[in-house]
């Protein structure tokens, strides 16, 4: 992989082994090269090669091994807001978190971004990094602080940043209706959840 590329992408067709679809992908890539949209690329010729390509996307150790422990985030935005969010986030990280790098990857089609920020050896720095990731996110509408990995304990303090008070109230009501004794996953997400909102100074 060239270090000069700003974005790397993995494309997989839905009909593996079908020559017609494979030819369509090759034609599409060729047109992208001609239009100057791609700098380089490769097409898997076997299942082993396919798995190797996907491993580059799935293996977080590729980032953590040379850089130290990272904090991981899973946010969602509208597609047209992604470039602005990434740009502002990188600027915020550079300003507030010296010596820390922000790595962004995710799902091109659904607005789901995975963010790894590190090295984050010192727990005292985690709140500042959280403030950058979620503070910039709050500047956009239609967002989520957890696109696919749930809220749990770590993100429940940040949930109000991307869900309005009426929506949170409805979620609480549904939880109470289906689990009035709070026996299902007690103390998760809603119990003692404050109505938190960042101030203008935080963003």
C-alpha positions as CSV (number, residue, x, y, z in Angstrom):
1,X,0.0,0.0,0.0
2,X,1.2,3.5,-0.9
3,X,1.6,6.0,2.0
4,X,0.6,8.7,-0.5
5,X,-3.0,7.5,-0.7
6,X,-5.5,9.4,1.4
7,X,-8.2,6.7,1.3
8,X,-8.1,2.9,0.9
9,X,-11.2,1.0,-0.1
10,X,-12.3,-2.7,-0.2
11,X,-15.0,-3.6,-2.6
12,X,-16.7,-7.1,-2.7
13,X,-19.3,-8.2,-5.2
14,X,-22.2,-10.3,-4.1
15,X,-21.6,-13.1,-6.6
16,X,-18.2,-14.5,-5.8
17,X,-16.9,-16.7,-8.7
18,X,-19.4,-15.4,-11.2
19,X,-17.4,-14.3,-14.3
20,X,-20.0,-11.8,-15.4
21,X,-19.9,-9.9,-12.1
22,X,-16.1,-10.2,-11.9
23,X,-15.8,-8.6,-15.3
24,X,-18.1,-5.8,-14.3
25,X,-15.9,-5.0,-11.2
26,X,-12.8,-5.1,-13.4
27,X,-14.4,-2.7,-15.9
28,X,-15.5,-0.4,-13.1
29,X,-12.0,-0.3,-11.7
30,X,-10.5,0.4,-15.1
31,X,-12.8,3.3,-15.6
32,X,-11.8,4.7,-12.2
33,X,-8.2,4.5,-13.2
34,X,-8.8,6.3,-16.5
35,X,-10.7,9.1,-14.6
36,X,-7.9,9.5,-12.1
37,X,-10.0,8.4,-9.2
38,X,-7.7,5.4,-8.3
39,X,-4.0,5.3,-7.9
40,X,-3.6,1.5,-7.5
41,X,-5.7,-1.6,-6.9
42,X,-5.8,-5.4,-7.0
43,X,-8.5,-8.0,-7.6
44,X,-8.5,-11.2,-5.6
45,X,-8.0,-14.3,-7.7
46,X,-8.8,-16.8,-5.0
47,X,-10.6,-17.2,-1.7
48,X,-7.2,-17.0,0.1
49,X,-6.4,-13.7,-1.5
50,X,-9.9,-12.4,-0.7
51,X,-9.4,-13.3,3.0
52,X,-6.0,-11.6,3.0
53,X,-7.4,-8.4,1.6
54,X,-10.2,-8.4,4.2
55,X,-7.7,-9.1,7.0
56,X,-6.1,-5.7,6.3
57,X,-9.5,-4.1,7.1
58,X,-10.4,-6.3,10.1
59,X,-7.1,-6.5,12.0
60,X,-6.9,-3.6,14.4
61,X,-3.5,-4.9,15.5
62,X,-2.1,-3.4,12.3
63,X,-2.7,0.0,13.9
64,X,-2.1,-0.8,17.6
65,X,1.1,-2.8,17.2
66,X,3.3,0.0,16.0
67,X,1.5,2.8,17.7
68,X,0.5,1.5,21.2
69,X,-2.9,1.1,22.7
70,X,-5.7,3.0,21.0
71,X,-9.2,4.1,22.1
72,X,-11.9,2.8,19.7
73,X,-15.1,4.5,18.6
74,X,-18.0,3.6,16.4
75,X,-20.0,6.6,15.2
76,X,-22.5,7.2,12.5
77,X,-23.2,10.2,10.3
78,X,-25.1,11.1,7.2
79,X,-22.9,10.3,4.1
80,X,-22.5,13.9,3.0
81,X,-21.2,14.9,6.5
82,X,-18.4,12.3,6.7
83,X,-15.7,14.4,5.0
84,X,-16.4,17.4,7.2
85,X,-16.5,15.4,10.3
86,X,-13.2,13.6,9.6
87,X,-11.5,16.8,8.7
88,X,-12.7,18.6,11.8
89,X,-11.9,15.6,14.0
90,X,-8.3,15.4,12.8
91,X,-7.9,19.1,13.4
92,X,-9.3,18.8,16.9
93,X,-7.1,15.8,17.8
94,X,-4.0,17.6,16.5
95,X,-4.9,20.7,18.6
96,X,-6.0,19.0,21.9
97,X,-4.2,15.7,21.9
98,X,-0.5,16.2,21.1
99,X,1.4,13.1,19.9
100,X,-1.8,11.3,19.2
101,X,-3.0,10.1,15.8
102,X,-6.5,9.6,14.5
103,X,-7.3,6.6,12.2
104,X,-10.6,6.5,10.5
105,X,-12.1,3.5,8.6
106,X,-15.6,2.1,8.2
107,X,-18.5,1.4,5.8
108,X,-18.7,3.6,2.7
109,X,-22.4,3.0,2.1
110,X,-24.0,3.4,5.5
111,X,-22.1,6.2,7.2
112,X,-20.7,4.0,9.9
113,X,-17.2,5.2,10.9
114,X,-14.8,3.3,13.1
115,X,-12.2,5.5,14.7
116,X,-9.1,4.5,16.5
117,X,-7.1,7.2,18.4
118,X,-3.7,6.6,19.9
119,X,-1.4,6.0,21.5
120,X,-3.6,6.4,24.6
121,X,-1.3,5.1,27.4
122,X,-2.4,7.6,30.0
123,X,-6.0,7.1,31.2
124,X,-6.0,10.8,32.1
125,X,-6.0,11.6,28.4
126,X,-9.1,9.5,27.6
127,X,-11.6,12.2,28.5
128,X,-9.9,14.7,26.2
129,X,-10.0,12.2,23.3
130,X,-13.7,11.4,24.1
131,X,-14.4,15.2,24.1
132,X,-12.8,15.5,20.6
133,X,-14.6,12.6,19.0
134,X,-18.0,13.3,20.5
135,X,-17.7,17.1,20.6
136,X,-17.1,17.3,16.9
137,X,-19.8,14.8,16.3
138,X,-22.3,17.0,18.1
139,X,-21.8,19.7,15.5
140,X,-23.7,17.5,13.0
141,X,-27.3,16.3,12.9
142,X,-28.6,12.8,12.3
143,X,-25.6,11.2,14.1
144,X,-25.2,8.3,16.5
145,X,-22.5,7.7,19.1
146,X,-22.7,4.0,18.4
147,X,-23.4,2.9,14.9
148,X,-23.4,-0.9,15.4
149,X,-21.7,-1.9,18.6
150,X,-24.4,-0.9,21.1
151,X,-24.3,1.6,24.0
152,X,-23.6,-0.5,27.1
153,X,-21.7,1.2,29.9
154,X,-18.9,3.0,28.1
155,X,-21.2,5.1,25.8
156,X,-24.3,5.7,27.9
157,X,-22.9,9.0,29.1
158,X,-22.6,10.2,25.5
159,X,-25.9,8.8,24.2
160,X,-27.8,12.2,24.8
161,X,-25.4,13.9,22.4
162,X,-27.0,12.2,19.5
163,X,-30.5,11.5,20.7
164,X,-33.0,14.2,21.7
165,X,-34.7,14.2,25.1
166,X,-38.1,12.9,23.7
167,X,-36.3,10.0,22.0
168,X,-34.6,9.1,25.2
169,X,-37.8,9.3,27.1
170,X,-39.5,7.0,24.6
171,X,-36.6,4.5,24.9
172,X,-37.0,4.6,28.7
173,X,-40.7,3.9,28.4
174,X,-40.1,0.9,26.1
175,X,-37.5,-0.4,28.5
176,X,-39.9,-0.1,31.4
177,X,-42.8,-1.6,29.5
178,X,-40.9,-4.8,28.5
179,X,-38.8,-5.0,31.7
180,X,-40.6,-3.3,34.6
181,X,-38.4,-5.0,37.2
182,X,-35.2,-4.1,35.4
183,X,-34.0,-7.7,35.4
184,X,-32.7,-7.6,31.9
185,X,-29.2,-6.2,31.8
186,X,-29.7,-4.0,34.9
187,X,-27.8,-0.7,35.2
188,X,-27.1,-0.6,31.5
189,X,-27.8,2.3,29.2
190,X,-30.7,4.0,31.2
191,X,-30.3,3.5,34.9
192,X,-29.1,6.8,36.4
193,X,-28.4,8.1,32.9
194,X,-28.0,11.9,33.2
195,X,-29.4,14.3,30.6
196,X,-25.9,15.3,29.4
197,X,-25.2,18.0,26.8
198,X,-21.9,19.6,25.9
199,X,-21.6,23.3,26.3
200,X,-20.5,25.6,23.4
201,X,-17.0,25.7,25.1
202,X,-16.7,22.0,24.7
203,X,-17.4,22.0,21.0
